[in-house]
């Protein structure tokens, strides 16, 4: 059988390709595919212990059986309701406009909004102090938008009074001082979970939404990885 393999972040750089077809035995699993790719691309071997996999836009374990035509993506660890409740997800190259993101979330009953925005730092302090010239963001867009939807579903399960939710990530080259992401939550009152929901949204985005960044500075460039390994509980539950 043949599957379509996609690579992201440093895995794409190590293979030199964004995607490629791979021939496998009919009974092959994700683990078998990983072993095959390690032989085909020796520069990937050092990453195979921590690499994450998805099959058809959902996280997959190494034991999962593959089928003809599956889309299998490999990437490093990620560096996120009611039918009447407004919900918005987007991956964009365009500048982020907080007013435009917030406007559809404001209902006649809305009295509070909490917006979190990440911003590119020019300088990082602490034990690993360094300067940053710019960041380069990329995303596995179909899966990223699906996992953003999952984050919104989780928020509404934890804070049912939250009305509107928006999760918008900018990708491409971003200079210091540039907003990178917006997480917006609205509710009738500030005490109904909007602060906690927005915090949960950005934390969860960094765990399960496949978006990565490369830091470029005077000392060189490096992809920034997280340490979170998604498990069975991070798969989206079946439902509407």
C-alpha positions in Angstrom: 0.0 0.0 0.0 1.0 3.6 -0.4 0.7 6.4 2.2 1.4 10.1 2.0 4.0 11.3 4.5 4.3 15.0 5.5 7.2 16.5 7.5 7.3 19.7 9.6 9.8 21.9 11.3 13.3 20.4 11.7 12.1 17.1 10.3 11.3 18.8 7.0 14.8 20.4 7.0 16.5 17.0 7.7 14.7 15.2 4.9 14.8 18.1 2.5 11.1 17.5 1.4 7.7 18.6 2.7 5.9 15.4 1.6 6.5 12.2 -0.2 4.7 8.9 -1.0 5.9 5.8 0.8 5.3 2.2 0.0 4.6 -0.2 2.9 3.4 -3.7 3.5 -0.4 -4.1 3.9 -0.1 -4.8 7.6 2.2 -1.9 8.4 1.8 0.3 11.5 3.0 3.8 12.3 6.0 2.3 14.0 6.8 0.3 10.9 6.7 3.5 8.9 9.0 5.3 11.4 11.5 2.5 11.1 11.3 2.6 7.3 11.8 6.4 7.2 14.8 6.0 9.5 16.5 3.8 6.9 15.5 6.1 4.1 16.5 9.3 5.9 19.3 8.6 8.3 19.3 12.2 9.5 15.9 11.5 11.1 17.1 8.7 13.4 18.1 11.0 16.3 14.5 12.4 16.4 12.6 9.1 16.2 12.4 8.7 20.0 10.4 11.8 20.5 8.7 12.4 17.1 5.0 12.8 17.1 2.7 11.3 14.5 -0.7 11.9 13.2 -2.9 9.9 10.8 -5.5 11.8 8.9 -5.2 14.9 11.2 -5.4 13.0 14.5 -2.6 12.0 16.9 -1.6 8.4 16.4 0.3 5.8 18.5 3.0 3.7 16.9 0.8 0.6 17.1 -1.9 2.1 14.9 -2.4 0.2 11.6 -2.2 2.2 8.4 -4.4 1.9 5.4 -4.0 2.8 1.7 -4.1 6.5 1.1 -3.6 7.6 4.7 -2.0 11.0 5.3 0.7 10.6 8.0 2.4 13.6 9.4 5.5 13.7 11.6 6.6 16.6 13.7 8.4 17.5 16.9 6.5 18.1 20.2 4.4 21.3 19.9 6.4 24.5 21.1 -5.8 25.6 21.6 -20.2 24.2 22.4 -23.4 25.5 21.8 -24.4 26.0 18.1 -25.3 29.6 18.9 -21.9 30.3 20.6 -19.5 32.1 18.3 -16.3 30.3 17.7 -13.4 31.2 15.4 -10.1 29.5 14.5 -7.6 30.6 12.0 -4.0 30.1 10.9 -2.9 33.3 9.0 0.0 35.1 7.5 -1.8 38.4 8.0 -1.2 40.8 10.9 -3.5 40.1 13.9 -6.2 42.6 14.5 -7.6 42.3 18.1 -10.7 44.3 17.4 -11.6 42.2 14.3 -11.1 39.0 16.2 -13.1 40.1 19.2 -16.1 41.7 17.3 -17.9 38.4 16.3 -17.6 37.1 19.9 -19.5 40.0 21.4 -23.2 39.1 21.9 -26.0 41.3 23.3 -25.4 39.4 26.6 -21.6 39.9 26.6 -20.2 42.1 29.4 -16.6 40.8 29.6 -13.9 39.8 27.3 -10.4 38.5 28.0 -7.8 38.5 25.3 -4.3 36.9 25.5 -1.7 37.9 22.9 1.8 36.4 22.6 4.4 38.8 21.3 7.9 38.1 19.7 10.6 39.0 22.3 13.8 40.7 21.1 15.6 39.7 24.2 15.3 36.6 26.4 16.5 36.9 30.0 17.6 34.3 32.5 20.0 31.4 32.4 19.6 31.0 28.6 19.7 34.8 27.8 19.9 35.6 24.1 18.8 38.0 21.5 16.3 37.2 18.7 16.3 38.8 15.3 13.1 37.2 14.2 10.9 34.1 14.6 9.7 31.8 11.8 6.4 30.0 12.5 4.9 27.1 10.6 1.8 25.0 11.1 0.2 21.7 10.0 -2.9 23.7 9.1 -5.7 21.1 8.7 -4.7 19.4 11.9 -4.0 22.7 13.7 -7.5 24.0 13.0 -9.0 20.7 14.1 -7.1 20.8 17.4 -8.0 24.4 17.9 -11.6 23.3 17.7 -10.9 20.6 20.3 -9.4 23.3 22.6 -12.6 25.4 22.3 -14.7 22.3 23.1 -12.6 21.6 26.2 -12.9 25.3 27.3 -16.7 25.1 27.1 -16.8 21.9 29.0 -14.8 23.5 31.8 -16.4 26.9 31.7 -20.0 26.6 30.3 -20.7 30.3 30.8 -18.1 31.3 28.3 -19.9 32.6 25.2 -17.4 33.3 22.4 -14.0 31.8 21.7 -11.4 32.7 19.2 -8.0 31.2 18.6 -5.9 32.8 15.9 -2.2 32.0 15.1 0.0 34.0 12.8 2.7 32.1 10.8 5.6 33.1 8.7 8.4 35.5 9.6 7.6 37.6 12.6 9.8 40.5 13.9 10.2 41.5 17.5 7.2 43.3 18.9 4.8 41.4 16.6 1.8 39.7 18.0 2.0 35.9 17.3 -1.3 34.5 18.7 -4.6 35.7 20.0 -6.8 33.8 22.4 -10.1 35.6 23.1 -13.0 34.5 25.4 -16.2 36.4 26.2 -18.9 35.9 28.8 -21.7 37.9 30.5 -19.5 38.8 33.4 -15.8 38.8 34.3 -16.3 36.2 37.1 -17.7 33.6 34.7 -14.3 32.1 33.7 -13.0 34.3 30.9 -9.6 34.8 32.5 -9.1 31.1 33.3 -10.4 30.1 29.9 -8.0 32.3 28.0 -5.1 31.0 30.1 -6.2 27.4 29.5 -6.5 28.1 25.8 -2.9 29.3 25.3 -1.5 26.5 27.5 -3.5 23.9 25.7 -2.5 25.3 22.3 1.2 24.9 23.2 0.5 21.2 24.1 -1.6 19.8 21.2 -1.9 22.2 18.3 0.9 21.5 15.7 2.5 24.9 15.4 6.3 25.4 15.7 8.7 28.3 15.8 12.3 28.8 14.8 14.4 31.4 16.6 16.8 33.3 14.5 19.4 35.5 16.1 23.0 36.7 16.1 24.2 33.3 17.5 22.4 31.2 14.8 19.0 29.6 14.5 17.1 26.8 16.3 13.7 25.2 16.4 12.0 25.6 19.8 10.5 22.4 21.1 8.2 21.7 23.9 8.3 18.6 26.1 4.7 17.6 26.1 3.9 14.1 24.6 0.1 13.9 23.7 -1.6 10.7 24.9 -5.0 9.0 24.4 -6.7 11.7 26.4 -5.6 14.3 24.0 -7.6 12.8 21.1 -10.8 14.6 20.3 -13.8 12.8 21.7 -16.4 11.7 19.2 -19.4 13.9 18.9 -20.8 17.0 17.2 
